Amino acid sequence: MKHWLIICLLLLAATGATAQYYLRGAVVDANGNGIYNVKIQVHSKGTIPYFTGTSGTFGIPLNNTSDSILLQADGYETLHTIAYTSSYQTFTLKFTAGATTITKKKLASLIPANEDMRTNLYQNGNETYTTLIENDFTKADQYPETGFALNINRASYSNIRRFIHMDMKVPADAVRIEEMLNYFNFNRQTPPTNNRFTCQTQLTQAPWNVQNRLLFINLQAPVLALDSIPPSNLVFLIDVSGSMDQPNRLPLLKEAFKMLVNNLRQQDTVAIVIYGGIVGTYLPPTSGIYKDSIKTAIEKLEAGGETPGEAALKTAYKLAESIYHKEANNRIILASDGDFNVGITSDKELEDLVIQHRQSGIALTCLGVGMGNYKDSKLEALAKKGNGNFAYLDNINEAEKTLVTEFTKTIYTIASNAYVTVHFNPDYVSKYRLIGFDNKKELVNDTTRELEGGEIGTGHAFRAVFEIETTGYFNDTIAANSSNNDIADLLLHYHSPVSNADNLLPFTAINNYRPFTMLDSSYKLASAVIMFGGLLKQSDLWQHYNWSDVFRIAKSAVNPNNYAEAEFLNLLEAANKLYIIPKKRKQKKERGF
């Protein structure tokens, strides 16, 4: 008996030594409203971040009864204090003063600045594009680790198509190769349904330089089951100002939104805010079951007046907050040419306005339309700062693709603040170049080196590509048979909507080299899209091939029964006629282009 008593006492002592406590609480603003997605760092947990849920609440296991806690959220002052597990903790974050909001400058990719970085100037009416600096080669022994943000944006491709169909050359900064790749569905496999991301990599030759290698990174997001898709609380924020009175603007948007309404369910809710001569709620929150009423209201929209974008955004957020539900897909869909001309109009001031609301759990999707005064830079920035996505609608087919065919990928977020870090093996990689994901010119020398993670929709397939110069003594065949044949280690970072913690998924890129001619057609098509974007960029980084090379590869890979792929071939032919030097045009034709 005495023996068992000693054992029990030892067990109790051990239990006390490893006791687990639970820190519960909420983070609210000055008005008492819960703040979504606040980054929480606890001293005893090291660098592991936690995040508040949609109502601002959190729960963190601790080994002690108290700990030092750091709370950070865009648009709010940082709070550093002590938290106690003995009671429910409520922390209040103060708003940062409106005009002086300090936001971190975040990057699309973690590529060091090169000394010869430069950009091309262009003139295209009143359209505006963010000035970008192309990523050049980086030495792997000095900078073995890099990274890139994930998102579902594909506006660049449809905008490029608009320029070429109008026989106009494309502004270099309108060409974002990662968005061009995003436009196509390269995935030939069924997306996973086990709530986990999958990753496949492939190594091959670079078709424009056979001495170099291309590393394809293919990430696939899981698919939400139909019965688990949450209800949507949507606010259509529609620009009805005078500049929208053209066939490819408000009339196109009206048809687009009516197609979206056709797919709404009874549990979905729609409200409409308009801004033109006035700003106001045009349609109060209405169930998706009343499709005819919603579509009738949309059809009656007419254009006229100025563009008070600031007041419109504030009205839309206020309405969205009134119908907010933490279990729903809460989203504003802003549709405009982006030409705000009343109230605050600068990109920075509008970004600050959106940042003040991004912690509310309400996402901002932007749909761009129009030409001549189209503000690509403004809409792209607002979507990024608003935890949303960005698309450009150049015709009714693109509207259907965005708001009907791929609606769930566009609207239902399965991961936020998503990005990938890549650590290259310097035994294999001498230099690497990330294709696309170019940073803004004013950020290339930024010292914070922080990625701006993006949002991923359900079932979205994502493809990123590196061009690699291998080390001189490395041989593909030898490496493939060696015990250390890893090209790189990958780490996917993302925040799940149902989790408060940062999720980390490790993957490995092994040397599975295959000659380009033996690749699956999807890789050949992706290469053709990259080469197409490179020629449109017209920079020194894309000098070793021509339009005929792109067309030859594309023709061998395109599925003629796939509308988007067949259209890509037609776009290549049109671009060839537009870009090629006239005196050489006949020679190219004789070669069979």
N, C-alpha and C positions, 0 to 999 in steps of 0.2 A: 504493500500500500504506500509506504514511504517512497518507494522507487517511482511509482506513478505520480505522486505529488510533485516530486522534483522535476519530472518531465513536463508536467503541466505549467509549473512556474517558469521553466525555461522557454516554453512555447509562448507564454504571455509576454515575457521579456522581449522575445524576438519580434512578436507582433507589434509591440510598442515602438521598437526600434525602426520599423519600416512602415509606421502608420501613414495612411494616405488621407489627406484633407482635400476639400474641394472648394475652390474659389468661385463663387457665383455672383453675378451682378449684371449691370446694364450700363451702357454709355449713352448719354442723352445730350441734346443741345440745350441752349439757353431757354427754349420754350418747352422743354420737357419731352421732346420727341426723340425716340430711339434713333441712333445713327448706325446705319448699315456699313459693314465692311471696314470697321475701324481696326487698324493693325495694332495688336497687343504683344508686347514683349515683356516677359517675366524674367527677372535676374537669374533665378535658379535653373531656368530652362535654356540658358545660353542664347543663341541666335535664332532658335526655333520660333517663328511667329504664330500667333493665333489671331482670329478675326471674329468680330461680332456678327451675329446672324441678322436676318432681315428686320427684326424688331429691336436691334441694338443690344441683345442679351448675349451672354457668354458663360462658359463653364470650363474651368481649367483645373486639373488635378495637381496638387502640391504635396511636398513632403514635410512642409512646415506650416505653422498657423498664420504666418504673414510673409510677405515678400515685396520687393521693389517692383513696380510696374510702370511701363512706358506706353502711352496711348497716342497714336498718330492717325490723322485723317486729313485728306485734302480739304482745304477751306476752313480748317479749324486750327487753333493753337495747340501745340504739343503739350501733353500733361505727363509729368513724372511725379509719382507719389508712392505711398505705401498702401498695400491692400491686405485685408484681413479675412480669414476664412470663417471667423466666428459669426459673421452676419452678412446679409445680402448687401453687396456694395453697389452704389450708384455714383457714377462719375459724370461730371458735366464738362463738356468741351466748349470753349468760347469760340464764336465765329471770328475768323480773321477779318479785319476791317476791309470792306468791299473793294475800294480802289487800290488797296495796298496788299491784296492777296498775294502771298508768296507761294509759288508752286515749284516743285522740283522739275527741272528740265530732264525729260526722259528720252531714251534713245530707242531706235528701231532695231539696232544691232550694236554689239560691243566690239567694234572694229576700230583700231587705233587710227588717228588721222595721219595721212600721208602728206609729205611736203608739197607735192605737186598737185594737190587737190584743186580742182577748178570746176566751173560750171559754164554752160552755154547761155547766152542771152538770146531772147526771142521777143517778137512783138506779135501779139494776137488780140487786138482790140482791147477790151476791158476784162478779159478773163484773167484769173489769177491762179497760180500754182506755187506750191511750196518749193523753194530752191533746194535741190538735193545735191549731195556729193556722192559719186559712185564709189563703192568699196573696191579698193585695189588689193594686191597681194600683201599678205602679212607673214612675217617670219615666225614659224612655229616654235623655234627654240627660244625666242624672246617672249612671244605671246601665245602659249599653247592653248589657252582657254578663251573662248569667244561665246557669243550667244545671239539669239534673235527672238523677236516677239512673234506670237501667233495671233492671227485674226482671220475673219472670214470675208474681209473686204475684197472686192473684185471690180471696183469702179473703173480702174484704169483701162481695162480691156474694152469695155463698151464705149468709153470716151475716145479711145484710139480709133475704134471702128467708125465713130461719128466723123472724126477728122478725115479719115481716108475716103469714106463714102462721099465727102464733100470736096474731094480732090485738094485737100489741104495737108501740108506736112504737120506732123505731130510735135508740139513743144516737148523738148527733151525731158523737162521736169514732170510732164504728164505721164511719162512712161515709168511705171512701177512694176518691175518684172515679177515680183512675188504675187502681186494681184493678178497679173496675166496668167500665172500658173494656177492661181486659185479659181479662175473662171471655169476650168475644165475638170471633169471628173475622171481622173486617171486611175481610180481604184477599180480593179477588176474582180475584187472579192467582196463577199457580203460583210457589211460592217458588224463589229462585235455587239452583243447585247448583254454582256456581263458587267456593264458599268466600268470597264477598264479600257484605257487607251492601248492600242497596239502600235508597234513601230517596226518597219522593215527598211533595210538599207541596201543599196546596190552600188557597186563600184564598176566603172567602165572608162573607156577612153573619152576624152573631150573631142567631139567631131570637128571642132575648129582648130585643134592642136593635139594630134595623136600622142605627143610626148607627155601630155598632162592627163590627169584623171578627173572624172566627175564622181562625186559622192552624192547620191540621191538619198534623202531622208524622207521617208513616207510615214506620216502619222495619221492614224485613223481614230476619230472620236467614237465612243459607243453611241448606240441608238436608243432613244427613249421608247419604251413600249407605248403603243397608241393609247392604252387605257391609263397610262401614267402621265400623259402630257397635261400639264397644269392649265387651268383657265387663263385667258388673256384679258388683261385690263389695258386697253389701247386708247391713246389719245392721238387722233390725227391732227397734226399741226400743219395747216395748209396755207401756203402763200397765195393770196388772191390779189396781189398788187398789180399795178399796170404793166409791169415788165413780164407778167405771166400770161398776157393776152396774145399768145401765139400757139399754133397747133401742137408744137412739140413741148408745150409747157402745161398750163392748166388743163386743157382738154385731154392730154395724155395722162395726167395724174388722176383725173376723174375716172377714166376707164380703168386705170390701175387699181385704184381703191375699191371700185365696184367689184372687180374680180376677187380682191382679197375678202370683201364682205361675203361673197358667195360661199366661202369656206369657213365662216364663223359658226360656232356652236352655241347652244342655248346658254352655256355657262360663261361664254365670252361676253365682254362688255366693250362698247365703242363710244367715245365722245369725240366731238370735233371742235377745234378752235381754229378760227380764221384770222388772218391779218392782212390788211390792205389799207383802205381808207380808214378802217376802224379795226380794233382788236376786241375779240369777244368769243364767248362760247356759242357756237353755231348750232351744235346738237348736244343736248345733255346726255349723260350716260345712258346707253340703250343696250338691251340684251341682243346678242347675235341672232336670236330667233326672229327678230323683226327686220329681216334683210331688206324687204321692199321699202320700208320707211327710211332706212339708212341710205340706201342707194338713191332714193328720190331726193333726199336732202343733198347728197353729193352732186347729183345732176344739175341742181339749181344754182351751183356756185358760178359766180361771174367775177371777172378780173377788173381791177380799177384801184387807183390810189397809190400811196407811197408804201414803204416797206419797213414798218416798225418792229424789227426782229427782236429787240430787247424786251419790249412789253409783251410780245407774243410768247416768248420762251417763259417768262414769269407766269403768265396766265396758264399756259399749258402745264407747267409743273404744279401749280396750285390745284388745278383740276385733277391731275393724275394723283396727287396726294390725297384728295378727297375720296377716291375710289380704290385706293391702295389696299392690297391684301397680301400678307407676307407669304402665302402659299401660291400666289398667282404670278404670271409673267406680266410685270408692270412695265409699260414701255410707252414712250412718246415717239411717234414717227413724223419727223419733220420733212416736209416735201417742199423744195424751193430751188430757185437758181442761185440762192445764197447772197443775193444783192441787197443787203440790209442798208437802208439809207436814212433811218430816223432813230434817234436815241443813240446809245453806244453802238458803234459799228466796227471797231477794230477787232481783229482776231483775238488779241490778248484779253481785252475787256469782256468779250463774249465767252471766252474760255473760262474766265474767272467766275462768271455768272453760272455757267453749267457746273463747274467744280463745286460751288456752294450746295448743289443739289445731288451730286453723284453718290453721296453716302446715304441717300434716302431709299436706295433699292429700286429706283426708277431709271431704266436704261433709256438712252437716246439714240434712235436709229435715224440716219439722214439719207434722204433720196434726192439726188441732184438731177436737174433737167436743164435744158436750154443751151444756148450758145451765144457768143459775143460778149455777154456780161456774166457768164457762169463763174462762180467763185468756188473752185475746187478746193483751194487751200482752206477756206473758212469751214466748209461742210465736213471735210476730212478731220479737221482739228476738233470741231464740236462733237463729232461722233466718238473720237478717241477719248476726249475728256469726259464724255457722258456715259462711259462704259457700254457703248453700243457699237454699231457697225455702219458701213457706208456703201452705197451703191449709186451708179449713174444709169438713168433710164434714157436711152436714146431712141427707143421705139417700143411699140406695144408688145413685141415678142420678149424684149428684155424685162418689161414690167411683169409679164406673166411668169417668166423664169424666176424673178426675184420674189414676187409676192404670192405665187401660187405653187409652181413646181418645186421650188426650193424654200418654201415658206418656213418649214420647221428648222432648217439649217440656218436660216437668216434670223429668226425671231426667238427661238427657244435656246437659251444659253445653258450649256452643260458644264462649262468651265470658264472662269474669269481669271484675269491677271495671269494669263498663260504665256510662258516663254520657255525656251530650250537653251541650256548651256552645253557647250561642246568642248571637250578636252582632247586635243589631238596628240597622237603618239609621235614625238619628234624623231623616232627611229624610222618612221615611214614617211612622215610629212615634212618637207622642207619649207614650203610656203602654201598658204591657202587663201582663197578668195571667196567670200560669201556673195552669191549672185542675187541681186535685189536687196531689199531691206536697207536701202540707202538712207542715211541720216540727213536731217535738215542742216543746211550750211552753217547756221549759227550755233549748232550743237556739237560739231565735230571735235572741238577742243574742250568740250565740257569735262570737268573733272569728277563729277558725281558718278559717272559710269553706271547708271541705273537704267535697266530696261523698262519700257512701257509695255507691260503685258497686255494681251488682247483677250477678246471674248471668242469662244468656240461654240458653234451650234451643234445640236444633236446630229450625229452621223456624218459630220464634216470630215472630209479627207484633205490632208494638208501635205504639200510637198515643198521641201527646201533643198537647195543644191549648192554644193561647194565645188569650185575648181581647185585642183591640188597639183602642186609640183612635188614629186616624190624625191626622196634623198637619193644621191647618186649610186649608192651601193645596194639599194633595195630592189629586189626582183619579185614580180607578182607571184610567180609559180613557187619560189622558195618560201615566200612569206605565207602563202596560203596553206602550206604544209608544216609550218613551224608552230611551236606551242604558243608563241606570242604573235598572233596575227591580227590583233586589234588595231584598227585605224584610229578609232576615237571612242571615248566614253561619252554618252549622252545622258542628260538629266532633264526630264520634263517637270517644270514647276507649274502648278495651277491651283486655283482656289475653287473648291466645289461649292455650288449653291447650298448644299445641305450640310456642309462641314464648316467648322470655324478655323480649321488649321490649314496650313499650306501643305498641299500634297506633292510628294516627290516620287517620280517613277524613273528608275535607271534603265538604260538600254545600252547596247554595245554595237558599234559598227565594225564588223569583221571584214577581212579581205576576201570577198566573194567575187573577185574580178571576173568580168565577162567582156569579150570584145563587143564593140558597139553594134556590129552587124548581127550579133546573136541575141540582142536584147529583145524583150517584150516590146510590142508596138507602143505601149503607153510611155515608156522611157524615151523612145525616139520622138514621139509627139511632143513631150515635155521639152526635149532638147531643141526642137524646131521652134517652139514658142519662145524659149530663152534667146535663141539666135535672132528671131524676129524682133524681140525687144532690144537686143544689142544694136541691130542696124538702125532702129528708130532713134536710139540714143545718139548715134553718130559721134562716139567718142573714140579716143585712142585705144581703149581697152577691147574694141571689137573690130580688128583690122584684118583678120586672117581668113575671111570667107566672104561670099557675096549672096545676092538674092537667089541665084540659081541653086546654091548649096542648100539653102533653107527650104526651097520648094521641093527639091529632090528628097530630102529627109521627110518632110511633111507628107508628101504624096505616098511614100512607102508605109506610113504609119496611120494615116487617117482612115477611119471607118466611114465610107460614103453614106451609110444609112444613119449616121449620127449627125443631126442638123448642125450642132455647134462646130464639129470637126470639119464637116464639108464647107461650112461658111468660112472657116479659117483659111482653107485653100484659096477661096475666092478673094479673101482679104489680102493674102500674100500677092496674088496676081495684080490686084489694084495698086498695092503699095509699090510693087516693082515698077510699074509704069510711072508712078508719081515721083519716086526717088532716084531712079537710075539716070545717069548722065545721058542726055539726048543722043549724042554721037555714038554711044555704046549700046543704045537700045536695040538697034537692028542686030548687032552681034549677039546679044543675049537671046533674041528671038530665034536666031539661026541655031542656037544651042539647044533649043527645044523648051524654053521656059514658057 
